[in-house]
């Protein structure tokens, strides 16, 4: 005998908003897995500070995912745990890792902006308000990603350059942790 689902008859979360938020849950979950994979690669390659930076980032992305997940359910929707596949495990260089991070963070920003725009257009001010934290967070994420990538141009990768970049990534990590 199948147990009957409990359904909230009254809900303020529109189904299309719920679908967009569940898509964002997937994106944040994939981000966490992606950064975890990058952290492991950095560890394997001896970039301890870059690994520390990325392990922390992976945890933050999971926290971002969980925040949206809970919001969906609290608003009367149904949050869906996404299936995460196609995570890359090997990279050509430390620079490539951080180029991919910036590219990814820009995609996340665009997705957040789409949700905010949608919420405003349908007058879902609760979701609009909830997503403002993400708008601010994404600006910080992009700024940190750009700063990390700038290290490669400022310091250069020749000689002790990669070692120095790794040291600076450790400082960037500590700054990010201290700023939260």
PECORPE-V31160 format. One line per field, one symbol per residue. ss: DSSP state (~ for helix, > for strand, _ for the rest). psi: psi as a letter, one per 20 degrees, with the letter a starting at -180 (. if undefined). A space follows every 50 residues. Layout:
BEGIN
ss = ???
psi = ???
END
This chain:
BEGIN
ss = ______________~~~~~~~~~~~~~~~~~~~~~~~~~~~~~~~__~~~ ~~~~~~~~~~~~~~~~~~~~~~~~___________________~~~~~~~ ~~~~~~~~~~~~~~~~~~~~~___~~~~~~~~~~~~~~~~~~~~~~~~~~ ~~~~~_____~~~~~~~~~~~~~~~~~~__
psi = ppppqppohpqioqhhgggghhhhggghghgggghgggggggghijmghg ggghgghggghhggghggghggghjjaoppoqporlpqiqqhrhggghgh gggghhggghgghggggggghjkmhgggggihghggghgggggggggghh hhhghqiqcjghggggghhghgghggghi.
END
